[in-house]
Amino acid sequence: MSLRIYNVMSRQKEEFVPLTPGAVKMYACGITVSGDAHVGHAYQSVVFDVITRYLAYRGYDVTYVRNYTDVDDNIIKNANAIGVDPMQFAEEHIVTTDAQMDALGNNRPTVMARATRCIDDIIEFIKKLIDGGHAYVADTGDVYFKLDTFPGYGKLSHINLDKNEIAVRKDTEPGKQNELDFALWKSAKPGEIYWESPWGRGRPGWHIECSAMNMRFLGEQIDIHGGGRDLIFPHHENEIAQTESVTGKPFAKYWVHCGLVKINGQKMSKSLGNGILLRDMLAQYDADTIRFALLRNTYSNDIDITDDFFPVAHRHVYRMYSTLAAAKDADKSKVDDTKTAQKIAEITAEFESAMDDNFNTSHLIANAFGWFDFIDAELRKPQPTYDLNAIGEHIVKLFGVLNILQQDATKYVADTKMEFLRAKDISEDFINERIAERARAKQERDFARSDAVRDELLAMGLSIRDTPTGTVWDVKL
């Protein structure tokens, strides 16, 4: 089966055929560092990290460019509010965000582009637009894209200009010739950060940054362009207009957008004060749990973070690690290598089928529940006929594409248990004493007392299980 990607431009799944065989050029719009990174940033970054990893798994040589917008109105406003230089403000937030994305388990992109390091590229790009009759300089020193010179405008978002589907604010931009034109270069206000340009002191508009950085690092055409669905219009629509006006070629072959984040059914927004900061997520949950929770969703759908969103994911991740840890010690005396190889091939086929279907991590994880159910069922047999450790190790290898289950399973289980006991102020000695008490009660055939001990531990969030080698305890997250 070949990889198929949902292309927002055509509104259908298409077979993925890169511009250059064996190579992929991908650009994803990153973060405007006007504040701390939040769960929406985490979601988008994890989605494109996984896409990059799967393309590499499929054998492609991937060049992945992701940008930081490190100068804009909000950065300047927020920096001024606390009395620091806007460039220092942006730099500190970039350093912090990079560290948080690393902790989240994302690979660094091939190139982390920054708008302020590409000012010359941006100015040259604007010059080409002006020279081609696609942009003009207003009396104010601002430069605008002339929208009526690009008849294909709206082809990504499917917005119809004739039906006035675009909301505009002509009163705030008096230098525009047409209310639909958008800014490429903004003249500097007194006291603002600026760069010198042929049109006077100023700074780039938001949309032109990505067109110029794409051109610098990836060339005139790319395979995949992506970001959050909120960027389709106007940001990506404007990128298309700018880039294709300069090159005369289709900009991106596939447009990929992930859904938006809701919190308990409400849109996440500053006005509602319901955002979840990435640093707070990382302080409460490990990267496996966060990634698992986010990737259970189909990337193109909105994601709703309810109160049990991460706790449920944590329980699933812990169960998977527990199964992997148990599989290490499974009996191998009756193992059938042929049956094991067939099971591994079956799992691989299910994995690739899900991921080839538009990177369907939701379907993949649903399949994985079945894989772990299979291992658990085999573990309950006195002598499994499959090499369960080999199967578990293969699942771990496949899950490297999601960057989940990559920790040592035995250590993860032990650490989670100890963290649970510390939070509940329970000692391991106490648990062992209660297990010994239950054993004495069973030996004395006092089953009521035995059951009472079991129920006492259950009430504390602890489960016990009798095995041929003794009674073992576990935590119920």
Buried (B, 14 or more C-beta within 10 A) or exposed (E): EEBBBBBBBEEEEBEBEBBEEEEBBBBBBBBBBBBBBBBBBBBBBBBBBBBBBBBBBBEBEBBBBBBBBBBBBEBBEBBBEEEEEBBEBBBEBBEBBBEBBEBBBBBEBBBBBBBBEBBEBBBEBBBBBBEEEBBBBBEBBBBBBBBEBBEEBBBBBEBEEEEEEBEBEEEEBEBBEEEBBBBBBBBBEEEBBBBEBEBBBBBBBBBBBBBBBBBBBBEBBBBBBBBBBEBBBBBBBBBBBBBBBBBEEBBBBBBBBBBBBBBEEEEBEEEEEBBBBBBEBBEEBBBBBBBBBBBBBBBBEBBBBEEEBBBBBBBBBBBBBBBBBBBEEBEEEEBEEEEBBEBBEEBBEBBBBBBBBBBBBBBBBEBBEEBBEBBBEBBEEEEBEBBBBBBBBBBBBBBEBBBBBBBEBBEBBEBBBEEBBEEEEBEEEBBEEBBEBBBEBBEEEEEEBBEBBBEEBEEBBBEBEEEEEEBEBBBEB
